[in-house]
Amino acid sequence: MPVPPLPLLPDPNAPGLTRRVTGFDQTGAETEIAVVEERPLTIYLNRQEVVTAMTIGDYPDYLALGFLRNQGMLLADDVLTGVDYDEEIETVVVRTERQTSYEEKMQKKTRTSGCAVGTVFGDMMEGLEGLELPATKVRTSWLYALARQINTTPSLYLEAGAIHGTVLCQEDRPLVYMEDVGRHNAVDKIAGFMFRHDVGAADKILYTTGRLTSEMVIKTAMMGIPVLASRSGFTAWGVEIARQVGLTLIGRMRGQRFVCLSGEDRLIRDVDPASIPEDSRKSRRKSAGEDA
């Protein structure tokens, strides 16, 4: 399948992603706002039902592929024979040439700090043994430029809130932008896009609005992306795993400020932070204390 023209950006006006709801504000006045839709999506791998995710409903094929890939259930060399989405029963079936059976693995699962699909099957560190990410250099000018572009791009978050965004970037350019009610869903959509279109990871940056938890770090590392950045904060285990696999981990990116807790030696500080304008209130996304 050819790679779609990039960048792939969210369409806040796409039908079915939001609905208008009437309520009352603090003064008792009637008001109407947009709220994000949420619906179940059941994912099958061949004949085996794997999980039901709560999602906004866009890009179900990428979400299914990315989730299975990040759980180690879909292998890098697997040949797909079909990815079929049935909108009526809200189900995606991913079919491969290889016969698959993960019944035993699915019986042993760990609930993580994720939202929407926050489950990792088996050992959370499975697949990370011996993994060492490329020591990709990152210019701080890229980080500031990305934050500015991403935070002002029309999106479901700016339209309705209550949603996370994840962006695949290269240097200072956003390439693919996904949103969902769960930050893990948004990451999985990016992973599915990369798997479907054979997009390389070694020179990429992953930007997310969500917390930098252990699972977010593991997913990014499993995708082979060497840099993970967020407006939100960190967990201690997330930092520990990032240092173990050589992931550059940057959080609390707001205006002129950020904190790097892993990979400091890979940062190239090529711009004076004082020259960077503070975020406008309109474009501010979730901070560490506002995560879903």
C-alpha positions in Angstrom: 0.0 0.0 0.0 1.5 3.4 -0.9 2.2 5.9 1.8 -0.5 8.6 2.0 0.5 12.1 1.3 2.1 13.6 4.4 1.4 15.2 6.8 -1.6 13.2 7.9 -3.4 15.5 10.3 -6.6 15.2 12.3 -9.8 16.7 11.0 -11.8 18.1 13.9 -14.8 18.5 11.6 -14.9 14.9 10.4 -18.4 13.5 10.8 -18.9 11.2 13.7 -15.9 12.2 15.9 -17.8 14.8 18.0 -21.3 15.7 18.8 -22.9 19.0 20.0 -24.4 18.7 23.5 -26.4 21.4 25.3 -25.8 22.1 29.0 -25.7 25.0 31.4 -22.7 27.1 32.5 -21.8 28.4 36.0 -24.3 31.3 35.7 -27.2 29.0 34.7 -27.1 30.1 31.1 -27.7 27.5 28.4 -24.6 26.6 26.4 -23.7 24.2 23.6 -20.3 22.5 23.4 -18.6 19.9 21.3 -17.8 16.6 23.1 -15.7 13.7 21.7 -17.4 10.5 20.7 -16.3 7.2 22.3 -17.1 3.8 21.0 -15.8 0.2 21.3 -13.6 -1.4 18.7 -13.0 -5.2 19.0 -9.7 -6.4 17.5 -9.2 -9.9 16.2 -5.9 -11.5 15.1 -7.0 -14.2 12.6 -9.7 -16.2 14.5 -8.7 -15.0 18.0 -10.4 -12.1 19.7 -7.7 -10.1 21.4 -9.2 -6.9 23.0 -12.0 -4.4 22.9 -10.7 -0.8 22.9 -12.6 2.4 23.6 -11.7 4.7 20.8 -13.0 7.7 18.9 -13.4 5.5 15.8 -11.0 6.9 13.2 -8.3 4.8 11.6 -9.4 1.5 13.1 -7.0 -0.4 10.8 -4.0 1.5 12.1 -5.1 1.1 15.7 -5.5 -2.6 15.3 -2.2 -3.1 13.5 -0.3 -0.9 16.0 -1.8 -2.5 19.1 -1.0 -6.0 17.9 2.5 -4.9 16.8 3.3 -3.2 20.1 2.1 -6.2 22.1 4.4 -8.5 20.1 1.5 -10.4 18.6 2.2 -9.2 15.1 5.8 -9.7 14.0 7.9 -7.4 11.8 8.1 -10.0 9.1 4.5 -11.0 9.2 2.7 -11.0 5.8 -0.7 -9.5 6.0 -3.5 -11.1 4.0 -6.2 -8.7 5.1 -7.2 -6.0 7.5 -11.0 -5.9 7.4 -13.1 -3.4 9.3 -16.8 -4.0 9.8 -18.4 -0.6 10.9 -21.7 -2.2 11.8 -20.3 -4.5 14.4 -17.3 -2.2 15.2 -14.7 -5.0 14.6 -11.3 -5.2 12.9 -9.9 -8.5 11.8 -6.2 -8.6 11.0 -5.3 -11.7 9.0 -1.7 -13.0 8.5 -0.2 -15.9 6.5 1.4 -17.2 9.7 -0.9 -19.2 11.9 -1.2 -17.5 15.3 -2.3 -18.5 18.8 -1.8 -16.4 21.9 -4.2 -18.0 24.3 -1.6 -18.7 27.0 -0.1 -15.3 26.6 -3.5 -13.6 26.9 -4.3 -15.4 30.2 -1.3 -13.6 31.8 -1.6 -9.9 31.5 -0.6 -6.8 33.4 -2.9 -3.8 33.8 -0.8 -0.7 33.4 -1.2 3.1 33.9 -2.7 3.4 30.4 -6.1 4.6 29.4 -8.4 3.0 26.8 -6.0 0.0 26.0 -3.6 0.1 28.9 -2.8 -3.6 28.9 0.5 -5.4 28.2 0.4 -9.1 27.9 3.0 -11.1 29.8 6.2 -9.6 31.0 6.2 -5.8 30.4 9.9 -6.0 29.6 9.4 -8.7 27.0 11.0 -7.7 23.7 13.3 -5.1 25.3 16.1 -7.4 26.2 19.2 -6.5 24.2 17.5 -3.5 22.6 19.6 -0.4 22.1 18.1 2.5 20.2 20.2 4.6 17.8 22.0 7.5 19.4 20.1 10.1 17.3 21.1 13.7 17.9 18.3 16.1 18.5 18.4 19.9 18.0 16.5 21.9 20.6 15.4 24.2 17.8 13.5 21.2 16.4 11.7 20.6 19.7 10.6 24.2 20.0 9.4 24.3 16.4 7.5 21.0 16.8 5.8 22.1 20.0 4.7 25.4 18.4 3.3 23.7 15.2 1.6 20.9 17.1 0.0 23.0 19.7 -1.6 25.4 17.1 -2.7 22.7 14.6 -6.5 22.5 14.3 -7.4 19.3 16.2 -10.1 17.5 18.1 -8.3 18.6 21.4 -8.7 22.3 20.5 -12.2 21.7 19.4 -13.5 19.5 22.2 -10.8 18.6 24.7 -10.8 15.3 26.6 -8.4 13.7 24.2 -4.7 12.9 23.7 -2.6 13.5 20.6 0.5 11.8 19.3 2.7 13.0 16.4 5.4 11.2 14.4 8.0 13.8 13.5 11.2 14.1 11.6 13.6 16.9 12.6 11.3 19.9 12.9 8.5 18.5 10.7 5.3 16.8 12.0 4.6 13.9 9.7 1.6 11.9 11.0 -0.8 13.2 13.7 -3.2 10.9 15.5 -5.6 11.6 18.4 -7.7 9.4 20.6 -9.4 9.2 24.1 -6.4 7.1 25.3 -2.8 8.2 24.7 -1.9 4.5 24.1 -4.5 4.3 21.3 -3.0 7.3 19.6 0.5 5.8 19.8 -0.8 2.5 18.5 -2.3 4.3 15.5 1.1 5.7 14.7 2.7 2.3 15.1 0.1 0.8 12.8 0.7 3.5 10.2 4.5 2.8 10.3 4.0 -0.9 10.0 1.5 -0.7 7.2 3.6 1.7 5.1 7.1 0.5 6.2 8.1 3.8 7.6 11.6 3.9 9.1 12.1 4.9 12.8 15.7 5.6 13.4 15.5 9.3 12.5 12.1 10.0 14.0 10.8 11.8 17.1 7.5 10.8 18.8 5.6 13.7 20.5 2.7 13.0 22.8 0.5 15.0 25.1 0.3 12.1 27.6 2.4 11.2 30.6 5.7 9.5 30.0 4.9 6.3 31.8 6.6 2.9 31.5 4.2 1.7 28.8 4.6 4.8 26.7 8.4 4.4 26.9 8.1 0.6 26.1 5.8 1.2 23.1 8.2 3.9 21.7 11.2 1.7 22.2 9.4 -1.3 20.5 8.7 1.0 17.6 12.4 1.7 17.3 11.9 5.5 17.7 14.9 7.0 19.6 13.3 10.2 20.9 10.1 10.6 23.0 8.9 14.1 24.0 5.8 15.4 25.8 4.2 18.4 27.5 3.4 16.1 30.4 5.6 14.7 33.2 7.4 11.4 34.0 7.1 8.3 36.1 10.2 6.8 37.7 9.9 3.5 35.9 9.4 5.3 32.6 12.7 7.1 33.1 14.5 3.9 34.2 13.5 2.0 31.1 14.3 5.0 28.8 17.9 5.0 30.3 18.2 1.3 29.9 17.4 1.2 26.2 19.0 4.6 25.3 15.8 6.5 24.6 16.1 10.3 24.7 13.2 11.3 27.1 12.0 14.9 27.2 9.1 16.1 29.2 7.3 19.2 30.6 7.7 21.0 27.3 5.9 24.2 27.8 7.0 27.4 26.1 10.7 28.0 26.8 11.0 25.1 29.2 11.6 21.4 29.1 13.3 18.7 31.2 15.5 15.9 29.7 15.8 12.9 32.0 17.4 10.5 29.6 19.8 11.2 26.7 21.0 14.6 27.6 24.3 13.9 25.7 22.3 13.6 22.5 20.8 17.1 22.7 22.3 19.9 20.6 21.3 23.2 22.2 21.3 25.4 19.1 18.8 28.1 20.2 18.6 30.4 23.2 15.4 29.5 25.2 14.9 33.2 26.0 14.2 33.7 22.3 11.2 31.3 22.3 7.8 32.9 23.0 5.6 31.5 25.7 2.6 29.4 24.7 -0.6 31.3 24.1 -3.4 30.3 26.4 -5.6 29.2 23.5 -3.1 26.7 22.2 -2.1 25.2 25.6 -2.6 21.5 25.7 -2.7 19.2 28.7 0.0 19.7 31.4 1.3 17.0 33.7 -1.5 17.7 36.2 -4.3 17.5 33.6 -3.7 14.0 32.2 -6.6 11.7 31.7 
